[in-house]
Amino acid sequence: MRWTGQDSASRTTGARSSLRNRRILLGGGVLGLLLALAPSLALAAGNPPRPDWNPGAPWAPLTPASPEMLEISNLFWVMLVLSAIVFVIVAGAIGFSVFRFTAKPGQPEPTQVFGNRTVEVTWTLIPFVVLIVAFGFTVHSIHDINTPPKASHPLNIIAMGHQWWWEFDYPTLGVTTANELHIPAGREIHFHVESADVIHSFWIPRLQRQIDANPGQDNAVFVQMPRPGVYDGACYEYCGTGHAWMKFRTIVQPQAAFNAWVKHQLQPAATPKTALAALGKKLFLGNTCVQCHAISGTSAGGTVGPNLTHVGSRWAIAAGAGPMTKQALMDWIHDPNYFKPGALMPPFPLFSQKDLQALAAYLYSLK
């Protein structure tokens, strides 16, 4: 059977059509993949502004600013010295043996000695004594760190970890804030470290030891912070997508300054002073913001997200994910994932530019 010219043309046309279809499918697949990856690519290409955050140098725990961290630092040095002594003795004995007793060519096999009781007892007692000394120092430090303060009325602070931000509640003072911790210098503090969801880890490297925040469990930390200053901390145990942006700031201040801060925190939210901020307040109270956030003096009483009564006075937004600026607030409301991938706050893409400006102006005014 012979192929006709018409059959050949038909086959050529069919082949071209099939190739064109494959190209279309391939192009469509690539386009679909790019669309699926678009948010991640945009985030990778973007460079969100970040606030200053510095928990100290890598050796920050060795430059303590509290008695508790000084205790831990001293224990570290004791362990380091003990380890160095053991290392020098063991390495020295090995080195001496290598150079002193290396067999020479032609030498007979040395006399074999078994069951030297003196050597066995000596090499058993030495590590035993070292471990007993290390154990004693460790128990002493653990006891001092975990012993409740002598003060009859320490300042109680509940440090509650959330995905992914910190809530600080002063139950005896009636103050609740987020991601910014204020401490009176020199006063005994009792932290009640808890979690609202998964396991977090609460740590201020220069001030307070690392401790887990477990759901339904009150983990106690007793500490005194005598040196005024600003110290940064964070969650140091992976707790989900937004773990890297779960930071907080600790401000240790004189008692008078702390009292003034508490007095200010107890005041209701500031009344908007501009028409733009007033519009922002109306938008905030008229949308789903009130289901998650609380603002004292308004109808907003949500408990899912941070209390925003004085949010404009804090060092950052979103637990250190963005600086406290109007532009950052606008960007955060529009798309929280731009700053914090995996953020549980939903985006609000339908807000107009003017609405975003108004909301940012209102929140920024809440000093």
Secondary structure as UniProt FT lines:
FT   HELIX           5..45
FT   TURN            58..59
FT   HELIX           60..62
FT   HELIX           67..100
FT   TURN            105..106
FT   HELIX           117..146
FT   STRAND          155..162
FT   TURN            163..164
FT   STRAND          165..170
FT   TURN            171..174
FT   STRAND          175..178
FT   STRAND          180..184
FT   TURN            185..186
FT   STRAND          188..195
FT   STRAND          200..204
FT   TURN            205..207
FT   STRAND          208..213
FT   STRAND          219..224
FT   STRAND          229..235
FT   TURN            241..242
FT   HELIX           243..245
FT   STRAND          247..253
FT   HELIX           255..265
FT   HELIX           275..285
FT   HELIX           288..291
FT   TURN            296..297
FT   TURN            309..310
FT   HELIX           311..313
FT   STRAND          316..317
FT   TURN            318..321
FT   STRAND          322..323
FT   HELIX           326..334
FT   HELIX           336..338
FT   TURN            341..342
FT   TURN            349..350
FT   HELIX           353..365
//
